[in-house]
Amino acid sequence: MDELELLKKDWKKQEKNLPHIEAQEIYPILLKKSSSIVKWIFFISLGELALGVFLNVFLADSEYWKTVEDIHLKNGFIVFYIVSYAITLFFIYKFYKRYKAISTTDSAYLLMKNILKTRKIVKYYIFYVLASSAITAFVTFIFTLLYSSDFDNIREDMNWPKAIGFGLLVIIIFVVVLWLIYSLLYGILLKKLHRNYKELKRLEL
Amino acid sequence: MSQKTEHTFVALLEKHQNIVHKICRLYTNDQAAHNDLFQEITIQLWKAYPKFRGDAKFSTWMYRVALNTAITLYRKSKRKIKTQEFENVAFKIKAEEYDDTTEKQLSVMYAAIKELNDIDKALVFLYLEDKNYSEISDTLGISEVNARVKMNRIKKKLRSILNP
């Protein structure tokens, strides 16, 4: 006899050993909060999107704009901020749409696919924030060397290729380390999901 | 949601709760985790209930949401409550119904199933629940052919565990 057929026969019998929860005990559960991975992802993602907005809004105070004006970057930065807000809004919209598409009534494969797609939007957003921050930091660095009064005395004798190379290296290292830490945390959070998704993808329709 | 909807849902869940308990036993190892997963599945079923259309069977719809919760949504609770491990006790059958060999075989098989990965567990679960391959492939989102192939591999694996 097929081993699983034997198991199937027994499977029905073990039902009588299962616990039974009365209706009265079910009602309070309906009021409890879910602690699902989707909820975690939702709040972590909101935090990440908010962080981008926070960096844009609160770090750019009047002193910051004064410094930017001194190094002739004010107009450029105004354009950059407008574009940046538009991009952030686009990411929030995409995230919301993807999040809404997550449904537990879909097949296991589709559910996992939609969760990973939602999370990917935020991953791209963080990539965008880091990349745009690196570019603005580099541009600010160059313009500071060119126009800031702090460098008036040494500008003449400066070794430009060396200074630019050094600035670029520091910024790249900083951004790459942040990206690696982020990817690692992201990987740990979704390890189980990735593993199961990979398994189902192999058996996909 | 209205009170009537709530009553209907609770009555349906109470009636079909065995499905949820069986999934909890398959995917958890102690009573605290079992209760935790039962709670999460109940919440997810309740949240998804507005999407439940009467034309489908409640139990069929339940399999999908409950399995999705166990495989994908559930995050193991950090609570460390010392409880008795289920192991095979959870599935232990009444000894008098089988001879020793059969009982031993079943016990080994249940233990082996607990060791399978999440997806294989889901396949075996649906198979044991007498679902056909079309339903299995629908629930998991895989092809029917692949579901059969995978199931045959699992059967072979279980056979080799029983007859080393």
HADDOCK unambig.tbl for C-alpha pairs under 7 A between the chains (distance, minus, plus):
assign (segid A and resid 3 and name CA) (segid B and resid 159 and name CA) 6.76 0.50 0.50
assign (segid A and resid 4 and name CA) (segid B and resid 155 and name CA) 6.85 0.50 0.50
assign (segid A and resid 7 and name CA) (segid B and resid 106 and name CA) 6.49 0.50 0.50
assign (segid A and resid 8 and name CA) (segid B and resid 128 and name CA) 5.11 0.50 0.50
assign (segid A and resid 11 and name CA) (segid B and resid 128 and name CA) 6.79 0.50 0.50
assign (segid A and resid 14 and name CA) (segid B and resid 91 and name CA) 6.29 0.50 0.50
assign (segid A and resid 14 and name CA) (segid B and resid 93 and name CA) 6.48 0.50 0.50
assign (segid A and resid 15 and name CA) (segid B and resid 18 and name CA) 6.97 0.50 0.50
assign (segid A and resid 18 and name CA) (segid B and resid 18 and name CA) 6.93 0.50 0.50
assign (segid A and resid 18 and name CA) (segid B and resid 21 and name CA) 6.77 0.50 0.50
assign (segid A and resid 21 and name CA) (segid B and resid 14 and name CA) 6.93 0.50 0.50
assign (segid A and resid 22 and name CA) (segid B and resid 14 and name CA) 6.67 0.50 0.50
assign (segid A and resid 23 and name CA) (segid B and resid 10 and name CA) 6.07 0.50 0.50
assign (segid A and resid 23 and name CA) (segid B and resid 11 and name CA) 6.70 0.50 0.50
assign (segid A and resid 23 and name CA) (segid B and resid 14 and name CA) 5.96 0.50 0.50
assign (segid A and resid 26 and name CA) (segid B and resid 10 and name CA) 6.63 0.50 0.50
assign (segid A and resid 29 and name CA) (segid B and resid 39 and name CA) 6.31 0.50 0.50
assign (segid A and resid 29 and name CA) (segid B and resid 43 and name CA) 6.90 0.50 0.50
assign (segid A and resid 30 and name CA) (segid B and resid 43 and name CA) 5.69 0.50 0.50
assign (segid A and resid 30 and name CA) (segid B and resid 46 and name CA) 6.79 0.50 0.50
assign (segid A and resid 34 and name CA) (segid B and resid 40 and name CA) 6.09 0.50 0.50
assign (segid A and resid 34 and name CA) (segid B and resid 43 and name CA) 6.35 0.50 0.50
assign (segid A and resid 36 and name CA) (segid B and resid 73 and name CA) 4.88 0.50 0.50
assign (segid A and resid 36 and name CA) (segid B and resid 74 and name CA) 5.28 0.50 0.50
assign (segid A and resid 36 and name CA) (segid B and resid 75 and name CA) 6.05 0.50 0.50
assign (segid A and resid 37 and name CA) (segid B and resid 73 and name CA) 4.98 0.50 0.50
assign (segid A and resid 37 and name CA) (segid B and resid 74 and name CA) 6.40 0.50 0.50
assign (segid A and resid 37 and name CA) (segid B and resid 75 and name CA) 6.18 0.50 0.50
assign (segid A and resid 38 and name CA) (segid B and resid 73 and name CA) 6.47 0.50 0.50
assign (segid A and resid 104 and name CA) (segid B and resid 48 and name CA) 6.92 0.50 0.50
assign (segid A and resid 104 and name CA) (segid B and resid 65 and name CA) 5.28 0.50 0.50
assign (segid A and resid 104 and name CA) (segid B and resid 68 and name CA) 6.22 0.50 0.50
assign (segid A and resid 105 and name CA) (segid B and resid 64 and name CA) 6.28 0.50 0.50
assign (segid A and resid 105 and name CA) (segid B and resid 65 and name CA) 5.55 0.50 0.50
assign (segid A and resid 107 and name CA) (segid B and resid 64 and name CA) 6.94 0.50 0.50
assign (segid A and resid 107 and name CA) (segid B and resid 138 and name CA) 6.47 0.50 0.50
assign (segid A and resid 107 and name CA) (segid B and resid 139 and name CA) 4.97 0.50 0.50
assign (segid A and resid 107 and name CA) (segid B and resid 140 and name CA) 5.09 0.50 0.50
assign (segid A and resid 107 and name CA) (segid B and resid 141 and name CA) 4.96 0.50 0.50
assign (segid A and resid 108 and name CA) (segid B and resid 68 and name CA) 5.58 0.50 0.50
assign (segid A and resid 108 and name CA) (segid B and resid 139 and name CA) 6.51 0.50 0.50
assign (segid A and resid 108 and name CA) (segid B and resid 140 and name CA) 4.69 0.50 0.50
assign (segid A and resid 108 and name CA) (segid B and resid 141 and name CA) 6.00 0.50 0.50
assign (segid A and resid 109 and name CA) (segid B and resid 140 and name CA) 5.96 0.50 0.50
assign (segid A and resid 109 and name CA) (segid B and resid 141 and name CA) 5.07 0.50 0.50
assign (segid A and resid 110 and name CA) (segid B and resid 141 and name CA) 6.75 0.50 0.50
assign (segid A and resid 112 and name CA) (segid B and resid 72 and name CA) 6.93 0.50 0.50
assign (segid A and resid 193 and name CA) (segid B and resid 72 and name CA) 6.15 0.50 0.50
assign (segid A and resid 196 and name CA) (segid B and resid 118 and name CA) 6.98 0.50 0.50
assign (segid A and resid 196 and name CA) (segid B and resid 119 and name CA) 6.62 0.50 0.50
assign (segid A and resid 200 and name CA) (segid B and resid 142 and name CA) 6.73 0.50 0.50
assign (segid A and resid 203 and name CA) (segid B and resid 142 and name CA) 5.31 0.50 0.50
assign (segid A and resid 203 and name CA) (segid B and resid 143 and name CA) 6.44 0.50 0.50
assign (segid A and resid 203 and name CA) (segid B and resid 146 and name CA) 5.54 0.50 0.50
assign (segid A and resid 204 and name CA) (segid B and resid 141 and name CA) 6.63 0.50 0.50
assign (segid A and resid 204 and name CA) (segid B and resid 142 and name CA) 4.35 0.50 0.50
assign (segid A and resid 204 and name CA) (segid B and resid 143 and name CA) 5.77 0.50 0.50
assign (segid A and resid 205 and name CA) (segid B and resid 141 and name CA) 6.82 0.50 0.50
assign (segid A and resid 205 and name CA) (segid B and resid 142 and name CA) 4.82 0.50 0.50
assign (segid A and resid 205 and name CA) (segid B and resid 143 and name CA) 4.13 0.50 0.50
